[in-house]
């Protein structure tokens, strides 16, 4: 079968393309913005990429068009498909019908940490010899690919609450029918499609409704929003993690994030020693351990696997050093994720200066409902640099509580110049965006070298 994927360079659709290619289908695709790491991965698989959504792509005559949620009405190719009555389907539905059917699906949902936790869980199952399939919204460094079919019965998937397609406004994750579901955390996000937190809680409850009675829900004990979700109705076993004090049956951690005991109630059941930073990753690990146990992997086996876990590309990824300045790349874009990322780097570098460079690029951030949280999210950075292009709100005003600590620039060139002027040997420059950020990482390193 020849499938043509619209919106192929998104992390989810790119992973789907890799799975379809591995399954033997001919795969082509198009997108408006083609950038690494997904574009490199797709080209390495021999998948032809076309820039843009022009109607002449119907000349490819695929058997099926797979539609990503970035595609809206009015795109010439989409209009041509609709006018001609050509067959099309959403990405999540194609995945459910062609990949997930008959597998033990382990889904990882939550506002933050989905990609990292999914990668941890896939690696744990791989380390235990289960040869899982997986689809991750990033590139786990233990695998160097974002998706594969796998040989075993289990399939690990990052379960996004964003909508499915322009013709299916349910959250993506309701298509996956997991037997094991991690509910990692739940905050307000995706302001372009959800009116408030309650609307997202409703979608999470739709996911809970799909988990069978013999299934397992792995739920963050600290999140009041998730407790409200379960109060609407729950028909599966619930394993809670992350409680701050001893609770029967609940997994919790004791010790520093880089070396901690895993406790079930008062009983120590494993010890994790690894290179990961931050309490958030400690919680991600607990969730992955509880989910892996549902498919027969002991906590001790999971801890051994996590000792070899190498994280995900674009998660505090060191991109290089120039003129004594280290440059990092991170996917953080929600204020809570920005704060967590800056805190993780602070724990790593101690009293060294951190220069946080970010662009409010997600739909939620562009709309501005969380702009007031930005000073809070950046308070552990020494200096903050904001790329303010294409915003519907005043970034300088939003960051004014930070005073001279914050710099706002409306072009990438100005932003790079400001960072290079401010940077000193020994500094750490942390670039945060959920997009390619105009290749800022390499441009900064080149400008620093030239200086």
C-alpha positions in Angstrom: 0.0 0.0 0.0 1.2 3.5 -0.8 0.3 6.0 2.0 0.9 9.8 1.7 1.2 11.5 5.1 0.1 15.1 5.5 2.1 16.8 8.4 4.8 14.1 8.3 7.5 16.0 10.2 5.6 16.2 13.5 7.0 13.9 16.1 3.9 11.6 16.1 3.4 11.5 12.4 7.1 11.0 11.7 7.0 8.0 14.0 3.9 6.7 12.3 5.7 7.1 8.9 8.6 5.0 10.2 6.3 2.3 11.4 4.4 2.2 8.1 7.7 2.0 6.2 8.9 -0.9 8.5 5.6 -2.7 7.9 6.4 -2.7 4.1 4.2 0.2 2.9 5.4 2.8 0.4 5.5 6.0 2.3 5.6 9.6 1.1 4.7 12.8 3.0 4.6 16.5 3.1 4.8 19.3 5.6 5.2 23.0 5.8 8.3 23.0 8.0 10.8 20.3 7.6 13.5 20.3 10.3 15.7 17.9 12.2 15.7 15.5 14.0 12.6 14.1 12.3 13.5 15.1 8.7 16.9 13.4 9.0 15.3 10.2 10.4 12.7 10.1 7.6 15.2 10.6 4.8 17.4 7.9 6.2 14.4 5.6 5.9 14.1 6.4 2.2 10.8 8.4 2.7 10.3 11.1 0.1 9.5 14.5 1.7 7.7 17.3 -0.1 7.7 20.9 1.2 4.2 22.4 1.4 0.6 21.2 0.9 0.0 21.9 -2.8 -2.8 20.1 -4.6 -0.5 18.7 -7.3 0.6 16.0 -4.8 -2.6 14.1 -5.8 -0.6 13.1 -8.9 1.3 10.7 -6.6 -2.0 8.7 -6.5 -1.5 7.0 -3.1 -4.0 4.4 -1.9 -4.6 6.4 1.3 -4.0 9.8 2.7 -3.1 9.9 6.4 -3.9 13.3 7.9 -2.0 14.9 10.8 -3.7 17.3 13.2 -1.6 20.2 11.9 -3.6 20.0 8.6 -6.6 22.4 8.5 -9.4 23.1 6.0 -8.2 25.4 3.2 -4.9 23.6 2.6 -4.9 23.1 -1.2 -4.0 19.4 -1.0 -6.7 18.7 1.7 -9.3 20.5 -0.4 -8.3 18.4 -3.5 -8.6 15.2 -1.5 -12.1 16.1 -0.2 -13.3 17.4 -3.6 -12.2 14.2 -5.3 -13.6 11.9 -2.6 -10.2 10.3 -2.1 -9.8 8.0 0.9 -8.3 9.5 4.0 -7.9 8.7 7.7 -6.4 10.3 10.8 -2.9 9.3 12.1 -4.1 7.8 15.4 -6.9 5.8 13.7 -4.5 4.4 11.2 -2.1 3.4 14.0 -4.9 1.8 16.0 -6.1 -0.3 13.1 -2.8 -1.3 11.5 -0.3 -1.4 14.4 -1.9 -1.5 17.8 -4.7 -4.1 17.2 -4.0 -7.2 19.2 -1.0 -5.8 21.1 -0.6 -5.1 24.8 -0.5 -1.3 24.6 1.2 0.7 27.3 0.2 4.3 26.9 1.9 7.3 28.7 -0.3 10.3 29.1 0.3 13.6 31.0 1.0 17.3 30.4 4.7 16.9 31.1 7.3 14.1 30.8 5.5 11.9 28.3 8.4 11.6 25.9 10.9 10.8 28.6 8.7 8.4 30.5 7.7 6.6 27.3 11.4 6.3 26.4 12.2 4.9 29.9 9.4 2.3 29.7 10.4 1.2 26.2 14.0 0.8 27.3 13.0 -1.1 30.4 11.0 -3.6 28.3 13.9 -3.9 25.8 16.4 -4.4 28.5 14.2 -7.2 29.9 14.2 -9.0 26.5 10.5 -8.2 25.6 11.5 -6.6 22.3 8.6 -4.1 22.5 7.3 -1.9 19.7 7.2 1.8 20.5 6.3 5.3 19.2 7.9 8.1 21.1 7.5 11.9 20.5 11.2 12.3 20.3 14.4 10.3 19.6 15.4 8.1 22.6 19.2 7.8 22.6 19.1 4.1 23.7 17.4 3.3 20.3 18.3 6.3 18.0 14.9 6.0 16.3 11.5 7.4 17.5 9.4 4.3 16.5 9.7 0.6 15.6 7.2 -2.2 15.3 9.0 -4.6 17.7 8.8 -8.4 17.8 7.0 -8.8 21.2 3.4 -8.5 22.2 3.8 -5.1 24.0 3.7 -1.7 22.3 4.7 1.5 24.2 3.2 4.7 23.0 3.3 8.4 24.0 -0.4 9.2 24.5 -1.1 12.8 23.6 -4.2 14.7 24.7 -4.1 17.0 21.7 -6.9 16.6 19.2 -6.8 13.9 16.5 -7.5 15.7 13.3 -9.7 18.6 11.9 -12.5 16.0 11.4 -12.0 14.2 14.8 -11.8 16.5 17.8 -11.3 13.7 20.3 -7.8 13.5 22.0 -5.4 11.2 20.1 -5.1 8.8 23.1 -8.7 7.6 23.0 -7.8 5.6 19.8 -5.1 3.5 21.5 -7.1 1.3 23.8 -4.3 0.7 26.3 -4.2 -2.2 28.8 -1.7 -0.2 30.9 -2.0 3.6 31.1 0.3 6.0 32.9 -1.4 9.3 34.0 1.7 11.2 34.8 0.3 14.7 35.6 -2.3 17.0 34.4 -2.2 20.8 34.0 -3.9 23.3 31.7 -2.4 23.4 28.3 -3.4 23.5 24.6 -5.4 26.7 25.0 -6.2 26.7 21.3 -8.5 23.6 21.7 -9.4 23.4 25.4 -11.4 26.1 27.2 -10.1 25.1 30.7 -8.6 22.4 32.8 -12.0 20.6 33.3 -12.2 20.1 29.5 -8.9 18.3 29.5 -9.9 16.2 32.6 -12.9 15.1 30.5 -10.6 13.8 27.8 -8.5 12.0 30.3 -11.6 10.3 31.7 -12.4 9.2 28.2 -9.0 7.5 28.2 -9.7 5.9 31.6 -13.0 4.5 30.2 -11.1 2.5 27.5 -8.8 0.6 29.9 -10.2 -2.9 30.6 -10.9 -4.2 34.1 -7.8 -6.5 33.8 -5.8 -3.4 32.9 -3.8 -1.1 35.1 -3.8 2.7 35.6 -0.5 4.1 37.0 -1.5 7.5 38.5 0.6 10.3 40.1 -0.6 10.5 43.7 0.3 14.2 43.9 -2.1 15.5 41.2 -5.5 16.6 42.4 -6.6 16.9 38.8 -6.0 13.2 38.3 -7.9 12.3 41.4 -10.9 14.2 40.0 -10.5 12.2 36.8 -10.7 8.9 38.7 -13.6 10.1 40.8 -15.7 10.3 37.6 -15.5 6.5 37.4 -12.7 3.9 37.3 -13.0 0.2 36.3 -9.3 -0.9 36.4 -6.6 -1.6 39.0 -5.0 1.6 40.1 -1.3 1.8 41.2 -0.3 5.2 42.6 3.2 6.6 42.6 5.0 9.7 44.0 3.3 10.1 47.4 5.2 12.3 49.8 4.6 10.0 52.7 4.1 6.3 53.2 0.9 4.8 51.7 0.1 1.1 51.3 0.8 -0.2 47.8 2.0 3.2 46.5 5.4 3.5 44.9 7.6 6.3 46.2 11.3 7.4 46.1 13.7 7.9 49.0 17.0 9.6 48.3 18.5 12.0 45.8 17.2 12.0 42.1 20.5 10.5 40.9 20.5 7.6 43.4 17.3 6.6 45.2 15.5 3.6 46.7 12.1 2.6 45.3 9.6 1.9 48.1 6.3 0.1 48.0 4.7 1.4 51.2 7.5 0.9 53.7 9.2 -1.9 51.8 12.3 -1.2 49.6 11.9 -3.1 46.3 14.7 -1.6 44.2 17.4 1.0 43.9 18.0 3.3 40.9 21.4 4.8 40.3 21.7 6.8 37.1 22.8 10.1 35.5 19.3 11.8 35.2 18.6 15.1 37.0 15.6 16.4 38.9 12.7 15.1 41.0 10.5 15.1 37.9 12.7 12.3 36.4 12.5 10.4 39.7 8.7 10.5 39.3 8.9 9.5 35.7 11.0 6.5 36.7 8.5 5.4 39.3 5.7 5.5 36.7 7.7 3.5 34.3 8.6 0.9 36.9 4.9 0.5 37.9 3.9 0.1 34.2 6.6 -2.4 33.4 5.6 -4.5 36.4 2.2 -5.0 34.7 3.9 -6.9 31.9 6.0 -9.0 34.2 9.2 -6.9 34.6 10.3 -6.8 38.2 11.3 -3.4 39.8 14.8 -4.8 40.2 15.0 -5.4 36.5 13.6 -2.0 35.8 16.2 -0.3 38.0 19.0 -2.2 36.2 17.7 -0.9 32.9 17.3 2.7 34.1 21.0 2.7 35.2 21.7 2.5 31.4 19.0 4.9 30.3 20.5 7.7 28.0 17.5 10.1 27.9 16.0 11.6 24.7 17.4 14.0 22.2 16.4 17.6 22.9 16.1 17.0 26.7 18.9 19.1 28.1 21.0 17.9 25.2 24.5 19.4 25.1 25.0 20.8 21.6 28.5 22.1 22.0 30.9 24.6 23.6 32.5 27.7 22.1 34.6 30.4 23.8 34.1 28.6 27.1 30.3 28.8 26.8 28.2 25.6 26.7 25.0 25.5 24.6 22.1 23.2 25.3 18.9 22.3 23.5 15.6 21.4 25.2 12.0 20.9 24.1 10.5 22.8 27.1 7.7 25.3 26.2 5.1 25.1 28.9 6.0 27.3 31.9 6.1 24.3 34.3 8.4 22.5 31.9 10.6 25.6 31.5 10.9 25.9 35.3 11.7 22.1 35.6 14.3 22.3 32.9 16.1 25.3 34.3 16.0 23.7 37.7 17.6 20.5 36.3 20.4 22.5 34.7 20.9 24.5 37.9 21.4 21.3 39.9 23.9 20.2 37.3 26.0 23.4 37.0 25.7 24.7 40.6 26.5 28.5 40.9 27.6 28.9 37.2 25.5 31.4 35.2 22.5 30.1 33.2 21.3 32.1 30.2 17.8 30.9 29.3 16.9 31.5 25.7 13.3 30.6 24.7 10.5 31.2 22.2 6.9 31.0 23.2 6.1 28.9 20.1 3.3 26.5 21.1 -0.3 27.5 20.3 -1.0 27.9 24.1 2.0 30.1 24.6 1.3 32.2 21.5 -2.2 32.9 22.8 -0.8 34.2 26.0 -2.9 32.6 28.8 0.3 31.5 30.6 2.4 34.6 30.0 2.1 35.7 33.7 3.9 32.5 34.7 7.0 33.1 32.7 8.9 35.1 35.4 8.2 32.3 37.8 9.4 29.7 35.3 12.6 31.5 34.7 13.5 32.6 38.2 16.5 30.2 38.6 18.1 31.6 35.4 20.6 34.5 35.7 19.4 36.0 32.4 16.5 35.3 30.2 16.2 36.0 26.4 12.8 35.8 24.7 12.2 35.6 21.0 9.0 37.6 20.7 8.1 37.3 17.0 4.5 36.3 16.1 3.1 36.8 19.6 -0.4 38.2 20.3 0.8 39.8 23.6 3.6 42.0 24.9 6.5 39.8 26.0 8.4 42.8 27.4 5.5 43.6 29.7 5.0 40.0 30.7 8.7 39.7 31.7 8.9 43.1 33.3 8.9 41.7 36.9 12.4 40.3 36.0 13.7 43.8 35.3 17.1 43.9 33.5 17.4 40.2 33.9 15.1 39.7 30.9 15.8 40.7 27.3 13.2 40.6 24.5 14.1 40.5 20.8 11.8 40.4 17.8 14.2 38.8 15.4 16.5 35.8 15.7 19.6 37.8 14.6 19.0 40.3 17.4 18.4 37.5 19.9 21.7 35.8 19.0 23.6 39.1 19.1 22.2 39.8 22.6 23.1 36.4 23.9 26.6 36.5 22.5 27.2 40.0 23.9 26.1 38.8 27.4 27.8 35.4 27.5 31.0 34.9 29.5 33.4 31.9 29.7 31.9 29.4 32.1 28.3 30.3 31.2 25.6 27.8 30.2 23.2 28.8 27.5 19.9 26.9 27.6 17.8 27.1 24.4 14.1 26.1 24.8 11.5 25.6 22.1 9.2 22.9 20.8 10.3 23.7 17.2 13.6 24.1 15.4 14.2 27.6 16.8 15.7 28.7 13.5 18.8 26.6 14.1 19.8 28.9 16.9 22.1 26.4 18.6 24.6 26.1 15.8 24.3 29.8 15.0 25.1 30.7 18.7 28.1 28.3 18.7 29.4 29.9 15.4 28.9 33.4 16.7 30.6 32.6 20.0 33.6 31.1 18.1 33.8 34.1 15.9 33.9 36.4 18.9 
